[in-house]
Amino acid sequence: MRPLVIAMTVLVAAASLTSSVRAQTPSARHALRWTRGAGADRCLDPSALRAAVEARLRRTVFVDGPVASIVIEAHVAPAVAGWHVTIAVRDAGGVSLGARDLDEPAPDCRAVDDALALVIALIVDPDAAATGASPPPAPPPAPPPAPWRVAVAVAGAAAAGVLPGAAAGGTLAVTIDAPRMPPAMIRAGRWFEDEATAGAAGARFGLTTAGVAVCPQLWRRGAIAVTGCGGGELGRITARGFGFDRSERVTAFIGYALIEPRIAVRLRRSLEVQAGAGVWIPVVRPRFTFDQGGTPVVLYQPPAVAVVGVAGIGLHF
């Protein structure tokens, strides 16, 4: 029941005062003089009261000095139970236009803030749509869209299982980090030739690879980040025979499914060192054979699993 009683008191107080000043237009120049009695220093201060009233009216209404055509004087002081507020309105010549009292039984004098601001707002503009609540704050601006980021990395590579022996090479990778998507890596690699022999004959094998992978971040702390890359590589293997009566050049393609965990340490804002190791699993395993006395002999066939490691530097843009 108490909120209803307060609301009715506020409306009666506002009506009794605004009836005397209704002839004034909303463009009339008003001055507000708000004072606090002894023991009321914790009550709403003058600048905050002005701001609360103008927020309700959604415009600047108060002026200072002799230019005001209407002066609103309000004073708060402790009462026997709670707080007592007096409001008086006069014109520029000092003629009284009305007065009213407000009583607030709450122990905290800030409980009178809303009622006081509402009454004064209705005195300034009796037709204003003051509903007892301040206008809602403006919504915060939408955050700018996250930018696209690109990183370029150059790395040395070592592997077992992509060529007949231990293989070494180099890779160039471009990683695109788009908003709301895991980073995607595009990579190309070139491996140094290795050879497989059968007696005095054999073949030299070369490998060129290109692939794509998705590399979501798995863990990060400070400058250290761990990612897990999963994707595929397409390899082009060339074999050049030697020591045969008729040496040939043979080309075969091989596809790998790959899983490569990686760790990166950021040295500067745009520079990092990277290292990783993973497995490449061939989807097909082409055979490289030669004919010996009418019998085909397998010179090389990729194993079921290859192990690949990379280490290098990356530059972020």
Backbone bond lengths (Angstrom), bond angles and torsions (degrees), N, CA, C in turn:
res aa  C-N    CA-C-N  psi(-1)  N-CA   C-N-CA  omega(-1)  CA-C   N-CA-C  phi
1 M - - - 1.460 - - 1.526 112.32 -
2 R 1.357 115.88 -28.82 1.465 117.56 -173.55 1.530 113.11 -62.93
3 P 1.398 121.30 -42.57 1.463 118.95 176.03 1.514 113.33 -57.58
4 L 1.360 117.15 -36.08 1.463 119.63 179.29 1.521 110.87 -66.69
5 V 1.341 116.94 -41.12 1.463 120.11 179.05 1.517 110.85 -63.18
6 I 1.316 116.09 -43.13 1.475 119.41 179.14 1.515 110.57 -62.58
7 A 1.342 116.32 -43.72 1.465 119.21 -179.47 1.513 111.19 -60.73
8 M 1.346 117.14 -43.67 1.456 119.99 179.48 1.516 110.96 -64.37
9 T 1.322 117.50 -39.86 1.472 120.69 178.99 1.517 110.84 -61.73
10 V 1.346 115.43 -42.17 1.467 119.52 -179.60 1.519 110.54 -63.82
11 L 1.322 116.67 -44.88 1.460 119.15 -178.36 1.521 112.07 -64.47
12 V 1.341 116.54 -40.07 1.471 119.29 177.67 1.517 110.24 -64.09
13 A 1.316 117.13 -44.36 1.469 120.26 179.59 1.513 111.19 -62.02
14 A 1.318 116.45 -42.91 1.461 119.66 -179.68 1.510 111.11 -65.88
15 A 1.350 116.88 -41.76 1.463 119.99 -178.17 1.524 111.10 -64.00
16 S 1.329 118.03 -41.81 1.460 120.30 -176.71 1.521 111.95 -68.02
17 L 1.326 116.59 -26.49 1.463 118.71 179.97 1.520 111.82 -89.54
18 T 1.335 116.63 -41.11 1.464 119.07 -175.85 1.523 112.10 -69.54
19 S 1.329 118.52 -24.27 1.460 119.30 178.16 1.516 111.94 -62.68
20 S 1.327 117.87 -27.17 1.461 121.00 -179.38 1.515 112.63 -83.35
21 V 1.328 116.78 -20.67 1.467 118.71 -175.60 1.524 111.62 -115.93
22 R 1.357 118.17 9.81 1.467 119.51 -176.38 1.516 112.18 -62.89
23 A 1.292 117.26 -23.54 1.467 118.79 178.88 1.525 111.67 -67.98
24 Q 1.304 116.85 -20.45 1.456 119.98 178.26 1.529 109.13 -76.28
25 T 1.314 116.59 142.61 1.458 120.62 178.59 1.518 109.21 -86.66
26 P 1.358 117.27 161.63 1.452 119.47 177.75 1.518 113.91 -59.33
27 S 1.361 116.16 -17.09 1.465 118.84 179.47 1.518 112.51 -85.18
28 A 1.365 117.72 -1.75 1.470 119.47 177.72 1.519 109.84 -59.96
29 R 1.337 114.68 147.54 1.455 119.44 -177.80 1.522 109.57 -89.60
30 H 1.334 114.95 119.57 1.452 121.15 -176.43 1.525 110.77 -109.26
31 A 1.298 114.36 146.26 1.462 121.18 171.61 1.518 108.10 -119.08
32 L 1.316 116.21 140.91 1.467 121.45 -179.87 1.526 108.81 -118.13
33 R 1.323 114.97 124.65 1.461 120.80 178.38 1.525 107.50 -121.49
34 W 1.297 115.79 105.79 1.470 123.12 -175.38 1.516 108.96 -114.03
35 T 1.318 116.01 122.44 1.462 120.42 -179.07 1.520 109.70 -124.30
36 R 1.327 114.64 155.59 1.459 121.46 -179.57 1.523 108.99 -124.11
37 G 1.317 116.02 128.87 1.452 120.84 -179.64 1.520 111.93 -76.42
38 A 1.329 114.58 178.20 1.462 120.23 178.99 1.524 109.98 -60.02
39 G 1.313 115.58 132.50 1.453 120.62 -178.63 1.507 114.25 86.83
40 A 1.331 116.21 -1.02 1.468 119.81 -179.40 1.519 111.72 -112.50
41 D 1.327 116.42 23.72 1.466 119.14 -175.85 1.528 112.27 -69.32
42 R 1.338 118.40 -16.63 1.454 120.73 177.86 1.533 112.36 -87.59
43 C 1.306 117.60 -2.92 1.455 120.61 178.29 1.525 110.21 -71.78
44 L 1.318 114.93 171.32 1.456 121.82 -179.91 1.525 110.59 -54.04
45 D 1.352 116.45 132.39 1.463 118.47 -178.68 1.526 110.02 -84.62
46 P 1.351 117.64 164.73 1.475 120.23 -173.80 1.518 114.16 -57.94
47 S 1.337 118.00 -43.51 1.465 119.52 -177.42 1.525 110.94 -66.47
48 A 1.337 117.15 -36.33 1.459 119.71 179.27 1.525 111.25 -69.26
49 L 1.339 117.36 -36.00 1.460 120.42 177.99 1.523 110.83 -66.43
50 R 1.312 116.96 -43.49 1.477 120.06 176.99 1.527 110.23 -58.58
51 A 1.346 115.59 -45.62 1.467 119.14 -178.78 1.519 111.68 -63.71
52 A 1.341 118.04 -37.03 1.463 121.09 -179.52 1.526 111.08 -66.58
53 V 1.337 116.63 -40.66 1.464 119.84 179.63 1.526 110.38 -67.61
54 E 1.318 117.10 -45.96 1.468 120.15 -178.66 1.520 111.63 -66.92
55 A 1.353 116.94 -29.38 1.464 119.10 175.62 1.526 110.68 -65.97
56 R 1.333 117.17 -37.90 1.463 120.01 177.05 1.512 111.79 -65.38
57 L 1.322 115.80 -40.59 1.466 120.18 -177.61 1.523 112.32 -85.30
58 R 1.332 115.56 -12.44 1.463 122.13 177.20 1.517 112.45 60.50
59 R 1.314 116.32 36.21 1.462 121.18 174.55 1.528 108.48 -165.22
60 T 1.309 116.02 165.41 1.463 121.41 175.97 1.524 108.75 -82.11
61 V 1.337 117.58 128.54 1.465 120.10 -175.91 1.529 112.69 -127.30
62 F 1.307 119.58 -19.49 1.458 120.56 -172.07 1.520 111.68 -98.27
63 V 1.339 114.22 142.50 1.462 122.05 176.45 1.521 107.87 -126.21
64 D 1.309 115.88 166.11 1.464 121.42 178.46 1.522 110.05 -114.57
65 G 1.312 114.43 157.77 1.461 119.67 172.41 1.508 113.88 81.66
66 P 1.330 117.04 -165.09 1.473 122.40 -172.70 1.525 114.41 -74.50
67 V 1.328 119.08 -3.47 1.468 119.82 -178.03 1.517 111.80 -76.26
68 A 1.326 118.93 -11.62 1.456 121.28 -178.06 1.526 110.65 -70.20
69 S 1.335 115.92 138.29 1.462 120.57 176.52 1.523 111.65 -95.56
70 I 1.343 116.82 -20.46 1.466 122.11 176.42 1.525 108.14 -134.41
71 V 1.324 116.17 133.42 1.461 121.47 179.71 1.534 108.12 -114.67
72 I 1.315 115.38 127.08 1.466 121.63 176.73 1.527 107.27 -107.99
73 E 1.304 116.49 118.90 1.454 121.51 179.55 1.532 108.39 -112.09
74 A 1.333 115.92 126.80 1.461 120.68 179.90 1.522 108.58 -133.63
75 H 1.320 114.48 144.39 1.463 119.64 -176.53 1.530 108.62 -142.61
76 V 1.337 116.44 137.60 1.451 121.77 178.01 1.523 109.30 -121.07
77 A 1.336 114.83 142.34 1.458 120.69 178.55 1.520 108.86 -150.90
78 P 1.333 117.70 155.24 1.468 119.68 176.60 1.522 110.95 -63.23
79 A 1.325 115.50 144.75 1.464 122.08 176.70 1.524 108.80 -115.63
80 V 1.316 115.44 178.63 1.467 119.48 178.65 1.519 109.92 -58.22
81 A 1.315 116.38 -41.78 1.459 122.30 176.69 1.517 108.24 -131.79
82 G 1.301 117.94 96.51 1.456 121.72 178.35 1.516 113.57 97.26
83 W 1.356 115.59 -130.01 1.465 121.05 -171.06 1.514 109.92 -140.24
84 H 1.334 114.27 148.22 1.463 120.89 -179.89 1.523 108.52 -123.66
85 V 1.349 115.11 128.17 1.462 121.67 -179.55 1.525 108.53 -119.39
86 T 1.328 115.88 131.93 1.468 121.34 173.86 1.517 108.78 -113.07
87 I 1.316 115.81 138.17 1.468 121.67 179.45 1.515 107.79 -128.09
88 A 1.326 116.32 126.89 1.463 121.98 178.32 1.517 108.81 -129.12
89 V 1.333 115.98 142.41 1.463 121.75 -179.41 1.523 107.92 -125.29
90 R 1.352 116.46 133.77 1.468 121.16 176.91 1.517 108.24 -142.28
91 D 1.359 114.05 162.25 1.464 117.70 178.52 1.518 109.77 -89.54
92 A 1.340 114.99 -176.76 1.458 119.40 -175.95 1.524 112.28 -63.00
93 G 1.330 118.18 -25.30 1.453 121.00 179.06 1.515 113.56 -86.70
94 G 1.327 117.36 1.08 1.453 120.94 178.89 1.509 114.35 90.79
95 V 1.325 118.51 3.56 1.464 121.44 -179.98 1.522 108.62 -75.01
96 S 1.324 116.61 130.22 1.456 121.24 -178.34 1.519 110.57 -70.99
97 L 1.326 114.78 134.26 1.467 121.46 177.10 1.522 111.82 -109.13
98 G 1.330 116.79 -0.16 1.460 119.29 178.60 1.512 111.45 144.36
99 A 1.320 115.41 162.03 1.465 121.59 178.08 1.526 108.76 -150.71
100 R 1.314 115.20 155.29 1.463 119.45 -179.39 1.520 109.25 -157.72
101 D 1.351 115.66 153.92 1.456 121.40 177.25 1.527 109.79 -114.72
102 L 1.340 115.45 148.19 1.453 122.67 172.42 1.516 108.37 -125.80
103 D 1.319 117.82 138.19 1.461 122.28 177.32 1.518 109.16 -122.26
104 E 1.330 115.00 134.33 1.455 121.73 179.01 1.519 108.33 -126.22
105 P 1.362 118.25 115.24 1.468 120.10 -176.51 1.532 113.75 -79.67
106 A 1.325 118.72 -9.49 1.465 120.16 -176.55 1.524 110.55 -64.96
107 P 1.323 117.93 147.76 1.471 119.96 179.21 1.523 112.86 -69.19
108 D 1.317 118.03 -24.43 1.468 121.38 179.98 1.526 108.49 -95.59
109 C 1.332 116.07 122.18 1.465 118.44 -176.65 1.526 112.75 -69.53
110 R 1.354 117.46 -13.81 1.464 118.52 177.59 1.517 111.76 -70.81
111 A 1.348 117.12 -9.17 1.461 120.17 177.28 1.515 112.07 -67.35
112 V 1.337 117.85 -18.15 1.455 121.16 -178.68 1.529 112.43 -88.86
113 D 1.340 117.75 -4.68 1.469 121.45 -172.42 1.525 112.71 -55.61
114 D 1.344 116.79 -53.95 1.465 119.78 -174.17 1.525 112.05 -64.35
115 A 1.330 116.81 -44.03 1.468 119.65 179.99 1.518 110.95 -63.09
116 L 1.317 117.17 -42.17 1.458 121.31 -179.46 1.523 111.06 -63.59
117 A 1.348 116.55 -46.42 1.465 119.90 179.89 1.524 111.16 -62.97
118 L 1.329 117.27 -37.38 1.457 120.34 179.38 1.523 111.78 -65.96
119 V 1.326 117.59 -45.39 1.471 120.50 -179.96 1.518 110.48 -61.35
120 I 1.324 117.81 -46.22 1.468 120.33 -177.92 1.527 110.41 -66.75
121 A 1.340 117.68 -37.61 1.465 120.01 177.68 1.516 111.02 -61.80
122 L 1.337 118.63 -39.36 1.458 121.65 178.95 1.528 111.89 -72.17
123 I 1.336 117.13 -27.91 1.472 119.38 174.64 1.527 109.61 -67.58
124 V 1.329 116.24 -42.79 1.466 120.55 -179.28 1.517 110.67 -66.54
125 D 1.312 117.59 -44.67 1.462 121.38 -178.18 1.522 108.09 -140.63
126 P 1.344 119.10 94.51 1.466 121.53 -176.53 1.520 113.90 -60.76
127 D 1.330 118.11 -22.48 1.458 120.78 -177.92 1.514 113.03 -97.02
128 A 1.346 116.38 5.80 1.462 119.04 -178.16 1.516 110.16 -69.56
129 A 1.312 116.85 148.85 1.467 121.76 179.16 1.512 109.31 -85.28
130 A 1.363 114.48 64.77 1.468 119.26 178.21 1.502 108.01 -87.54
131 T 1.292 118.67 117.91 1.463 122.96 -173.52 1.504 113.02 -109.81
132 G 1.319 117.81 7.42 1.460 120.40 -179.14 1.501 113.19 88.57
133 A 1.334 118.56 3.77 1.465 120.84 177.65 1.509 109.12 -131.10
134 S 1.293 116.32 139.12 1.457 120.65 178.35 1.513 109.15 -67.42
135 P 1.325 118.62 152.42 1.463 120.36 178.61 1.515 110.07 -61.09
136 P 1.329 116.98 143.71 1.465 119.02 -178.22 1.520 110.23 -63.01
137 P 1.325 116.66 145.54 1.458 119.10 178.55 1.521 110.64 -65.97
138 A 1.295 114.47 150.97 1.464 119.08 178.64 1.519 109.40 -64.56
139 P 1.325 117.47 140.60 1.467 118.98 179.81 1.519 110.06 -63.47
140 P 1.322 117.54 147.49 1.465 119.42 179.30 1.518 110.22 -64.41
141 P 1.321 116.83 147.80 1.472 118.71 179.27 1.515 110.96 -62.73
142 A 1.323 114.85 145.88 1.465 119.36 179.14 1.520 109.43 -65.53
143 P 1.322 117.19 138.87 1.465 118.90 179.39 1.520 110.25 -65.05
144 P 1.323 117.32 147.03 1.468 119.10 178.46 1.520 110.04 -63.62
145 P 1.331 117.44 149.63 1.470 119.40 179.35 1.520 110.85 -62.13
146 A 1.314 115.31 144.35 1.463 119.98 179.50 1.531 109.32 -64.69
147 P 1.326 117.27 137.76 1.465 119.14 -178.40 1.523 112.27 -76.73
148 W 1.308 115.77 157.05 1.457 121.32 169.90 1.530 107.65 -76.32
149 R 1.327 116.67 140.63 1.458 121.00 178.79 1.522 109.40 -125.27
150 V 1.331 114.80 145.90 1.465 121.61 -178.76 1.515 108.50 -129.82
151 A 1.320 116.44 138.54 1.461 122.17 176.45 1.529 108.54 -129.66
152 V 1.319 115.53 142.20 1.464 122.12 177.33 1.516 107.51 -120.28
153 A 1.334 116.88 131.63 1.462 121.22 -177.71 1.519 109.89 -130.50
154 V 1.322 115.17 138.35 1.462 123.39 174.09 1.520 106.80 -116.40
155 A 1.340 116.91 130.93 1.459 119.27 -174.44 1.512 110.39 -143.89
156 G 1.332 114.59 150.74 1.452 120.98 166.65 1.511 108.96 -87.32
157 A 1.339 115.87 152.12 1.458 119.94 -176.17 1.525 110.18 -134.96
158 A 1.303 115.62 147.01 1.453 123.12 174.13 1.517 108.13 -136.23
159 A 1.341 116.63 146.52 1.460 118.67 -174.77 1.517 110.34 -153.26
160 A 1.297 113.92 155.08 1.461 122.36 169.63 1.512 106.98 -126.82
161 G 1.367 115.11 119.09 1.456 119.06 177.84 1.504 115.11 113.65
162 V 1.346 118.81 -5.10 1.465 118.80 177.00 1.519 111.63 -96.14
163 L 1.341 117.47 -19.65 1.460 124.86 175.40 1.531 107.44 -135.95
164 P 1.315 118.62 171.22 1.468 119.12 -175.50 1.529 114.58 -55.56
165 G 1.288 119.47 -38.89 1.458 121.74 178.48 1.512 110.68 -115.46
166 A 1.334 116.15 -162.08 1.460 120.10 174.36 1.521 108.50 -66.01
167 A 1.328 115.92 131.70 1.463 121.05 -173.97 1.516 110.34 -112.50
168 A 1.322 115.59 148.73 1.464 122.63 175.43 1.511 108.26 -133.49
169 G 1.326 115.18 149.85 1.453 119.12 179.51 1.509 111.15 -170.84
170 G 1.311 115.73 -160.55 1.454 121.51 -179.67 1.514 110.39 -143.80
171 T 1.347 116.41 154.46 1.464 120.82 -179.08 1.526 110.19 -132.80
172 L 1.299 115.19 152.66 1.458 123.68 172.14 1.516 107.06 -125.74
173 A 1.345 117.04 123.02 1.465 120.92 -175.92 1.520 110.35 -126.71
174 V 1.313 115.40 141.86 1.466 123.43 173.53 1.522 107.30 -119.67
175 T 1.331 116.25 124.08 1.458 121.37 179.50 1.520 108.96 -111.84
176 I 1.330 117.01 128.89 1.463 123.64 -179.94 1.520 107.67 -111.11
177 D 1.333 115.57 120.55 1.467 122.07 -179.33 1.521 107.63 -109.39
178 A 1.326 116.34 97.92 1.463 122.37 -178.93 1.517 109.98 -94.26
179 P 1.346 118.24 150.39 1.468 120.51 178.89 1.527 111.88 -58.41
180 R 1.336 115.14 139.92 1.460 123.42 174.81 1.524 113.47 62.82
181 M 1.346 117.34 19.28 1.459 121.76 177.26 1.517 108.88 -138.60
182 P 1.330 118.26 149.00 1.465 119.03 175.46 1.521 110.44 -68.43
183 P 1.329 117.40 150.32 1.465 119.64 179.54 1.538 110.98 -58.99
184 A 1.334 115.95 142.52 1.467 122.63 178.12 1.521 109.08 -116.06
185 M 1.320 116.49 133.29 1.468 122.01 -177.58 1.523 110.39 -111.86
186 I 1.325 115.87 134.28 1.459 123.52 172.61 1.527 106.43 -115.39
187 R 1.337 117.51 128.01 1.467 119.49 -171.46 1.522 110.83 -137.98
188 A 1.325 115.71 145.08 1.459 122.86 173.64 1.526 108.06 -128.32
189 G 1.328 116.31 143.78 1.463 120.45 -178.78 1.518 111.78 -140.18
190 R 1.327 113.88 152.09 1.467 121.00 175.97 1.527 107.60 -132.43
191 W 1.341 115.37 131.05 1.453 121.29 -175.82 1.525 109.47 -113.97
192 F 1.338 115.84 141.35 1.462 120.39 178.27 1.532 110.18 -67.66
193 E 1.321 115.84 150.36 1.461 120.59 -177.31 1.533 110.86 -65.92
194 D 1.318 113.94 146.58 1.459 121.56 172.42 1.526 106.77 -134.72
195 E 1.300 117.19 163.28 1.454 118.34 -176.08 1.524 111.65 -130.48
196 A 1.317 114.09 154.55 1.461 123.03 173.38 1.528 107.30 -125.73
197 T 1.320 116.56 137.18 1.459 120.87 -175.09 1.523 110.73 -125.27
198 A 1.335 113.64 156.67 1.468 122.78 172.50 1.518 105.92 -138.75
199 G 1.316 116.41 91.19 1.453 121.01 -172.19 1.516 110.44 73.14
200 A 1.327 115.82 -128.82 1.457 119.78 -179.46 1.519 112.45 -86.18
201 A 1.307 117.62 -8.89 1.460 121.05 -178.19 1.526 109.59 -105.78
202 G 1.289 114.41 166.34 1.459 119.03 179.00 1.515 111.28 173.67
203 A 1.332 115.31 -161.07 1.468 120.99 179.52 1.523 109.58 -152.02
204 R 1.319 114.21 148.96 1.471 121.29 174.70 1.530 107.88 -102.09
205 F 1.329 113.24 128.78 1.467 119.61 -174.85 1.527 110.23 -109.44
206 G 1.310 114.74 134.26 1.458 121.05 173.46 1.527 110.02 -122.06
207 L 1.327 116.29 153.67 1.473 120.05 -176.27 1.520 109.99 -138.42
208 T 1.330 115.45 131.25 1.453 123.17 170.93 1.526 107.32 -122.43
209 T 1.341 116.65 134.17 1.465 119.84 -177.20 1.521 110.80 -127.57
210 A 1.300 114.77 155.21 1.477 122.30 172.91 1.521 107.23 -151.69
211 G 1.325 116.14 140.49 1.453 117.95 -177.32 1.506 113.63 -161.78
212 V 1.319 114.21 175.61 1.457 122.40 177.46 1.522 108.10 -133.54
213 A 1.325 115.62 151.07 1.465 121.09 178.80 1.516 109.30 -153.82
214 V 1.318 115.62 153.68 1.455 123.04 172.63 1.524 107.34 -102.67
215 C 1.347 116.78 131.34 1.468 121.24 -170.74 1.531 111.17 -127.13
216 P 1.331 119.17 74.06 1.469 119.93 177.70 1.521 111.68 -69.06
217 Q 1.336 115.56 148.74 1.459 120.62 178.08 1.523 109.58 -77.27
218 L 1.322 116.24 130.06 1.456 121.96 -178.60 1.518 112.60 -98.91
219 W 1.312 117.61 -30.76 1.469 120.96 -175.45 1.524 108.18 -162.17
220 R 1.324 115.20 146.65 1.464 119.46 177.46 1.514 109.27 -151.06
221 R 1.312 115.29 139.56 1.456 121.89 172.06 1.523 107.75 -148.93
222 G 1.327 114.51 114.66 1.467 119.49 -179.41 1.514 111.24 60.88
223 A 1.327 117.47 -124.41 1.460 122.55 -176.93 1.520 112.60 -88.05
224 I 1.335 118.79 -0.37 1.458 122.15 -175.65 1.528 109.35 -106.40
225 A 1.322 115.90 131.68 1.461 120.90 179.49 1.522 109.43 -135.53
226 V 1.331 114.98 143.75 1.467 121.36 177.10 1.525 107.61 -119.06
227 T 1.324 116.10 130.07 1.457 121.79 177.66 1.521 109.07 -123.42
228 G 1.320 115.57 158.59 1.459 121.31 175.17 1.509 109.56 -123.17
229 C 1.317 117.10 114.68 1.457 121.53 -177.18 1.525 109.81 -98.38
230 G 1.306 115.86 136.42 1.451 122.24 174.60 1.509 109.98 -138.19
231 G 1.330 116.81 134.21 1.459 119.19 -177.49 1.508 111.26 178.31
232 G 1.317 115.97 -142.97 1.453 120.75 -177.51 1.512 112.14 -146.64
233 E 1.331 115.39 154.83 1.463 123.09 175.54 1.529 108.19 -128.20
234 L 1.313 115.80 142.13 1.462 121.86 173.29 1.513 107.50 -111.67
235 G 1.325 115.87 123.37 1.459 120.38 -178.70 1.522 111.92 -111.32
236 R 1.308 114.82 144.57 1.471 121.70 174.30 1.529 107.46 -116.03
237 I 1.335 115.62 111.03 1.460 121.36 -178.74 1.525 108.66 -101.50
238 T 1.310 114.69 129.65 1.474 120.01 174.38 1.519 108.12 -115.10
239 A 1.318 116.12 139.54 1.470 122.42 178.82 1.524 108.81 -127.01
240 R 1.331 115.82 125.07 1.475 121.46 177.84 1.533 107.82 -114.35
241 G 1.335 114.92 114.50 1.454 119.32 -176.71 1.525 112.71 -75.07
242 F 1.317 115.27 156.04 1.468 121.75 174.18 1.527 107.99 -147.35
243 G 1.366 114.53 151.83 1.468 120.46 177.79 1.508 114.27 81.41
244 F 1.328 118.08 3.90 1.446 121.28 178.06 1.525 109.57 -97.75
245 D 1.335 115.50 160.67 1.461 118.79 175.38 1.524 110.24 -60.11
246 R 1.311 115.17 -35.32 1.472 120.04 176.99 1.528 107.82 -137.65
247 S 1.316 114.76 102.86 1.470 119.71 -178.76 1.519 109.41 -85.01
248 E 1.309 115.64 140.06 1.458 121.52 -178.10 1.535 110.70 -126.63
249 R 1.301 113.38 163.48 1.462 121.10 173.98 1.516 107.92 -110.52
250 V 1.323 117.01 124.58 1.449 122.33 -175.61 1.529 109.08 -122.20
251 T 1.331 116.32 140.98 1.465 121.86 178.13 1.519 109.33 -124.27
252 A 1.319 115.29 137.46 1.467 120.44 176.59 1.528 108.80 -140.72
253 F 1.318 115.29 151.98 1.469 120.52 178.22 1.522 108.67 -110.39
254 I 1.317 114.87 145.09 1.453 121.25 -179.17 1.526 109.29 -139.10
255 G 1.305 116.08 135.02 1.463 120.82 178.58 1.517 110.85 -106.82
256 Y 1.330 115.93 139.20 1.457 121.68 179.80 1.528 109.72 -120.50
257 A 1.319 115.69 141.01 1.461 121.12 162.46 1.526 107.07 -96.55
258 L 1.326 117.19 135.23 1.462 118.44 -172.49 1.525 112.02 -129.28
259 I 1.318 114.28 150.31 1.462 123.88 170.73 1.518 106.75 -133.73
260 E 1.348 116.64 120.67 1.459 120.95 -175.40 1.526 111.14 -136.86
261 P 1.318 119.36 99.43 1.467 119.70 168.72 1.527 110.07 -68.96
262 R 1.346 115.05 145.39 1.465 119.89 -177.97 1.513 110.61 -138.50
263 I 1.324 115.27 153.18 1.459 121.31 174.10 1.524 107.65 -126.99
264 A 1.320 115.86 139.60 1.466 121.97 179.35 1.522 109.00 -131.65
265 V 1.328 115.82 139.04 1.459 122.20 178.17 1.520 107.44 -120.38
266 R 1.329 116.50 117.79 1.458 121.16 -177.85 1.530 109.03 -79.17
267 L 1.335 116.01 121.38 1.457 121.93 178.29 1.521 110.92 -88.95
268 R 1.293 115.64 -43.03 1.456 123.01 175.67 1.517 107.58 -134.74
269 R 1.327 114.42 -177.99 1.464 117.62 -177.44 1.514 111.92 -59.01
270 S 1.335 118.32 -34.42 1.458 120.94 -174.96 1.526 113.47 -115.92
271 L 1.338 119.35 -0.13 1.455 121.63 -174.77 1.522 110.01 -123.41
272 E 1.324 116.49 136.03 1.457 121.15 177.96 1.514 110.06 -145.44
273 V 1.326 115.94 159.18 1.462 122.03 170.89 1.516 107.63 -106.19
274 Q 1.346 115.59 145.59 1.458 121.20 -174.55 1.520 109.83 -130.73
275 A 1.307 116.09 150.80 1.456 122.16 172.66 1.518 108.00 -153.08
276 G 1.313 115.50 147.04 1.452 119.27 179.85 1.512 111.32 -163.26
277 A 1.307 116.20 162.22 1.456 122.22 176.58 1.518 108.08 -149.12
278 G 1.324 115.88 144.83 1.452 118.85 -178.49 1.503 111.78 -161.11
279 V 1.312 115.06 -171.70 1.461 121.75 -179.92 1.520 109.39 -118.96
280 W 1.351 113.79 140.76 1.456 121.58 172.53 1.530 106.94 -113.12
281 I 1.308 116.34 126.35 1.464 121.43 -178.53 1.525 107.94 -112.22
282 P 1.342 118.32 114.25 1.467 119.50 -177.48 1.529 111.43 -69.73
283 V 1.312 115.15 136.46 1.466 120.72 176.27 1.525 109.84 -77.56
284 V 1.325 116.99 -38.78 1.473 123.36 173.38 1.524 107.50 -126.99
285 R 1.312 116.54 153.48 1.467 121.38 -178.06 1.531 108.27 -128.19
286 P 1.331 117.04 87.58 1.471 118.74 -178.23 1.536 111.87 -65.83
287 R 1.314 116.27 148.13 1.463 122.15 177.67 1.523 110.00 -103.16
288 F 1.325 114.61 137.29 1.465 121.45 174.08 1.535 106.20 -110.38
289 T 1.320 116.29 113.38 1.466 121.70 -173.34 1.525 110.73 -124.01
290 F 1.333 114.78 161.69 1.456 120.50 169.73 1.527 107.45 -135.50
291 D 1.325 114.17 159.01 1.468 120.24 -175.33 1.532 108.52 -95.97
292 Q 1.321 116.11 124.13 1.465 121.83 179.30 1.525 108.12 -125.35
293 G 1.331 113.82 104.59 1.467 119.04 -179.67 1.506 112.41 61.75
294 G 1.321 115.94 34.23 1.454 120.11 179.35 1.514 113.70 84.93
295 T 1.332 117.20 0.29 1.458 121.08 179.82 1.522 109.59 -111.09
296 P 1.336 118.07 124.57 1.460 118.54 178.02 1.531 110.77 -71.61
297 V 1.324 115.08 132.35 1.463 121.69 179.06 1.531 107.87 -118.59
298 V 1.338 115.47 129.07 1.467 119.72 -179.91 1.521 109.04 -77.11
299 L 1.333 115.01 118.90 1.465 119.89 178.64 1.534 111.07 -86.24
300 Y 1.332 115.78 -37.27 1.476 119.23 178.10 1.525 109.49 -160.47
301 Q 1.324 115.35 139.35 1.465 122.86 170.81 1.518 107.66 -141.17
302 P 1.355 119.36 128.08 1.469 119.81 -179.63 1.522 111.07 -55.96
303 P 1.339 117.94 141.87 1.464 120.67 177.95 1.525 111.03 -71.35
304 A 1.328 115.54 172.56 1.468 121.02 -176.28 1.523 112.37 -68.67
305 V 1.336 117.72 -24.80 1.461 121.87 -179.67 1.518 108.54 -142.19
306 A 1.325 116.27 136.23 1.463 122.09 173.16 1.521 109.08 -115.09
307 V 1.321 115.77 144.88 1.462 121.72 177.21 1.522 108.18 -109.29
308 V 1.328 116.73 128.14 1.467 122.50 -174.43 1.524 109.38 -128.46
309 G 1.330 115.99 135.02 1.460 121.12 174.59 1.512 110.38 -126.36
310 V 1.339 116.77 145.37 1.462 121.79 179.12 1.531 109.44 -135.16
311 A 1.323 116.07 151.38 1.463 121.73 175.78 1.524 107.37 -153.85
312 G 1.352 115.40 134.62 1.450 117.97 -178.66 1.523 111.36 -174.19
313 I 1.327 115.97 -158.67 1.453 122.55 -178.89 1.521 109.04 -124.23
314 G 1.329 115.13 151.56 1.452 121.42 178.90 1.509 110.99 -128.47
315 L 1.320 116.10 147.62 1.463 123.10 178.41 1.500 108.40 -122.67
316 H 1.366 117.26 125.96 1.466 122.54 -177.47 1.535 110.68 -100.06
317 F 1.306 115.23 140.96 1.469 121.44 177.48 1.518 109.96 -120.72
